[in-house]
Amino acid sequence: MSRKVKSRAIRRARKDRRCTENYCRIKAGEHYLYSVAPPWHDCNDSGKWWVIAACLRCAKRYGLHDNETQKQAEELGQAQEVKG
């Protein structure tokens, strides 16, 4: 039986957290890339869930986006430019 897992999404931080890629700070209210892989996934060799929370700068730098999250990140960037 295979289970569907939403592997990547852009979220807004409710509290301060650390980026798992570069250990930079993700402040409350900022957007970040949330990605998970279950224990049975090809990229995860351990018996535990693999979870990353990467700031959008690191996600772009290290190529962690898929097509959907890339579009969301670009839309968020354009919306922030209009506000700022």
C-alpha contacts under 8 A as a table, 3 or more apart, distances in Angstrom:
res1	aa1	res2	aa2	distance
5	V	37	A	7.87
5	V	38	P	7.88
6	K	9	A	7.41
6	K	36	V	7.68
7	S	35	S	5.30
7	S	36	V	5.06
7	S	37	A	6.32
8	R	33	L	6.97
8	R	34	Y	5.68
8	R	35	S	4.37
8	R	36	V	6.68
8	R	66	D	7.89
8	R	69	T	7.21
9	A	33	L	5.90
9	A	34	Y	5.37
9	A	35	S	6.55
9	A	69	T	6.27
10	I	31	H	6.50
10	I	32	Y	5.61
10	I	33	L	4.65
10	I	34	Y	6.01
10	I	69	T	6.42
10	I	72	Q	7.26
10	I	73	A	7.50
11	R	31	H	5.43
11	R	32	Y	5.52
11	R	33	L	6.35
11	R	34	Y	6.60
12	R	28	A	7.61
12	R	29	G	5.66
12	R	30	E	5.52
12	R	31	H	4.32
12	R	32	Y	6.34
13	A	16	D	6.87
13	A	17	R	7.71
13	A	26	I	7.36
13	A	27	K	6.91
13	A	28	A	4.91
13	A	29	G	5.15
13	A	30	E	5.65
13	A	31	H	6.14
13	A	32	Y	7.06
14	R	28	A	5.11
14	R	29	G	6.08
15	K	27	K	6.74
15	K	28	A	4.40
15	K	29	G	7.47
16	D	25	R	7.17
16	D	26	I	5.71
16	D	27	K	4.56
16	D	28	A	4.81
17	R	25	R	6.12
17	R	26	I	5.22
17	R	27	K	6.61
17	R	28	A	7.74
18	R	23	Y	5.32
18	R	24	C	5.77
18	R	25	R	4.87
18	R	26	I	5.73
18	R	53	A	7.60
18	R	54	A	7.99
19	C	22	N	5.91
19	C	23	Y	4.65
19	C	24	C	5.30
19	C	25	R	6.12
19	C	26	I	6.39
19	C	52	I	7.85
19	C	53	A	5.60
19	C	54	A	4.66
19	C	55	C	5.70
20	T	23	Y	5.53
20	T	52	I	5.83
20	T	53	A	5.69
20	T	54	A	5.71
21	E	52	I	7.88
21	E	53	A	7.91
21	E	54	A	6.04
21	E	58	C	6.69
22	N	58	C	7.03
24	C	55	C	7.82
25	R	55	C	7.96
26	I	30	E	6.45
26	I	31	H	7.94
26	I	32	Y	7.41
26	I	55	C	6.23
27	K	30	E	5.64
31	H	55	C	7.05
31	H	56	L	6.96
32	Y	53	A	6.51
32	Y	54	A	5.67
32	Y	55	C	4.51
32	Y	56	L	5.32
33	L	52	I	7.81
33	L	53	A	5.62
33	L	54	A	5.12
33	L	55	C	6.13
33	L	56	L	6.26
33	L	59	A	6.85
33	L	65	H	7.97
33	L	69	T	7.90
34	Y	51	V	7.45
34	Y	52	I	5.87
34	Y	53	A	4.70
34	Y	54	A	6.65
35	S	51	V	5.77
35	S	52	I	5.26
35	S	53	A	6.56
36	V	49	W	6.98
36	V	50	W	5.49
36	V	51	V	4.47
36	V	52	I	6.46
37	A	41	H	6.02
37	A	43	C	7.51
37	A	44	N	6.64
37	A	49	W	5.96
37	A	50	W	5.06
37	A	51	V	6.62
38	P	41	H	5.45
38	P	44	N	7.13
38	P	48	K	7.04
38	P	49	W	4.75
38	P	50	W	6.35
39	P	44	N	5.95
39	P	45	D	7.05
39	P	46	S	6.22
39	P	47	G	4.96
39	P	48	K	5.15
39	P	49	W	5.29
39	P	50	W	7.33
40	W	44	N	7.01
40	W	45	D	7.93
40	W	47	G	7.70
41	H	44	N	5.46
41	H	45	D	7.81
42	D	45	D	7.26
44	N	47	G	7.96
44	N	49	W	7.89
44	N	50	W	6.73
46	S	49	W	7.86
54	A	58	C	6.13
54	A	59	A	5.77
55	C	58	C	5.47
55	C	59	A	6.14
56	L	59	A	4.92
56	L	60	K	6.10
56	L	73	A	7.39
57	R	60	K	5.30
57	R	61	R	6.13
58	C	61	R	4.83
58	C	62	Y	5.91
59	A	62	Y	5.43
59	A	63	G	5.81
59	A	64	L	4.86
59	A	65	H	6.26
60	K	63	G	5.17
60	K	64	L	6.45
60	K	65	H	6.76
61	R	64	L	7.99
65	H	68	E	7.76
65	H	69	T	5.63
65	H	70	Q	5.47
66	D	69	T	5.55
66	D	70	Q	5.98
67	N	70	Q	5.16
67	N	71	K	6.36
68	E	71	K	5.38
68	E	72	Q	6.43
69	T	72	Q	4.92
69	T	73	A	6.01
70	Q	73	A	5.11
70	Q	74	E	6.21
71	K	74	E	5.15
71	K	75	E	6.21
72	Q	75	E	5.11
72	Q	76	L	6.16
73	A	76	L	5.06
73	A	77	G	6.11
74	E	77	G	5.02
74	E	78	Q	6.24
75	E	78	Q	5.17
75	E	79	A	6.15
76	L	79	A	5.03
76	L	80	Q	6.12
77	G	80	Q	5.17
77	G	81	E	6.24
78	Q	81	E	5.08
78	Q	82	V	6.38
79	A	82	V	5.22
79	A	83	K	6.39
80	Q	83	K	5.06
80	Q	84	G	5.95
81	E	84	G	5.11
